[in-house]
Amino acid sequence: MAQIEIRLPKMGESVTEAVITNWLKEVGDTVEMDEPLVEVATDKVDNELPSEAAGVLVQKLFEKDQTVQVGEVIAIISTDGDVSAPVATTAPSVATSVAPIPSASQTVTESNEKLDTSSSSRFYSPLVKSIAEQEKISIAELENISGSGAQGRVTKKDILVYMDNRTSTPIVASIASASTQGVVTSSSNGVTVSTPAPTKATIKSNIVINPQDEIIEMDRMRRIIAENMVYSKHTSPHVTSYVEADVTNIVNWRNKVKNAFEKREKEKITFTPIFIEAIVKAIKDFPMINISVDGNNIIKRGHINIGMAAALPSGNLIVPVIHNADRLNLVGLTKAVNDLANRARLNQLKSDEISGGTYTITNVGSFGNVMGTPIIPQPQVAIMAVGAIRKMPAVIETPDGDFIGIRHKMFLSHAYDHRVVDGALGGQFVRRVADYLENFDPNTEI
């Protein structure tokens, strides 16, 4: 019997594992080449994995909610349709996908109890939760483990180090006695560690639930968004500068070219690529906006990668990234914007396509808002919100005198990290973006 092993493919530069969220085929089902076989989720994005072969699914080596490492076999497909003799491989439990964890206080035992992290403002990967469940680490203990991963997340290494130093008296035992003083003190192997007591964000509030109320559990993406927003506000002191821009030339130009462009390119041209083009030009003028902070070091980015916030049908937001946006002309930016936005709505983005951004734009005008105060996506230091374009009465200056006219205007809201971007730089940058928009050449050919 010819059998093909289906492995979890590499799903991004920093992605090493994924969790099975849903099998789209059952054992015995016929599978076509490139037909979606399974849905998986990483810390960055959810994906459908297509089958690499045509045949019959004869074995699933992982079940729903189990964690898989990149390169591991997740399924077996028979190319001759024989389902009577699957290969002699047993589906591993969650514990077998995790390296053995040394523990001086207890041995690894099988546990079916799931760790409930819904009340936490932090995101824990499926692998970390799996280890915590196996080692019976409570959510209170997890909350007090210092994370070395991106945005302070607890990594596998962090939890293994914690297990090495763990005593029979976990950190949570110290919380009650120290919470009134604002710190938690624990002692392990002669080392005393003081950490902040859980904040309101990490403790379930005693909200009174009325009979007419509906309780809606956050989905996975909403929990990640919530954690990232709290983390960003905690990390960066946000300051926002506002500028009003006259975009009449852009509106008139787009109205003039949009039909011919759509007929020629088979897609629409929106305002977003024009805004991105202006931002890229301004970044070249003010490169210290295109930076990140690492402790006491400032990392000046060598690439201009523009993130663009996109709304999903679920109501959540995702930020696909146009890499090397400074190398694209207006047509290239238009195609990149349309492609990423369309695939975001279809949940078809790859991990690399939502990572690596160095500056972000969000279009609050698409919701009818005139301005906004956006939150910086870490580890970037700035983000711009573009508001709705409205017809406004304005004073128009001419050599023959001033007069009142109808102009198309919009607000630009520039939020920046005041640790490294002062008001002068932040204000000059958004003003420069507005200048590029206002001075848009109405004779531009596309």
Buried (B, 14 or more C-beta within 10 A) or exposed (E): EEBBBBBBBEBBEBBBBBBBBEBBBEBEBEBEEEBBBBBBBBBBBBBBBBBBBBBBBBBBBBEEBBBBEBEBBBBBBBEEEBBEEBEEEEEBBBBEBBEEBEBEEEEBEEEEEEBEBEEBBBBBBBBBBBBBBBBBBEBBBBBBBEBEBBBBBBBBEBBBBBBEBBEEEBBBBBBEEBEEEEBBBBEBEEEEBEBEBBEEBBBEEEEEEEEEEEEEEEEBBBBBBBBBBBBBEEBBEBBBBBBBBBBBBBBEBBEEBBEEBEEEBEBEBBBBBBBBBBBBBBBEEBEBBBBBBEEEEEEEBEEBBBBBBBBEEEEBBBBBBBBEBBEBEBBBBBBBBBBBBEBBBEBBBBBBBBBBBBBBBBBBBBEEBBBBEBBBBBBBBBBBBBBBBEEBEBEBEEEEEEEEEEBBBBBBBBBBBBEBBEEEBBBBBBBBBBBBBBEBEEEEEB
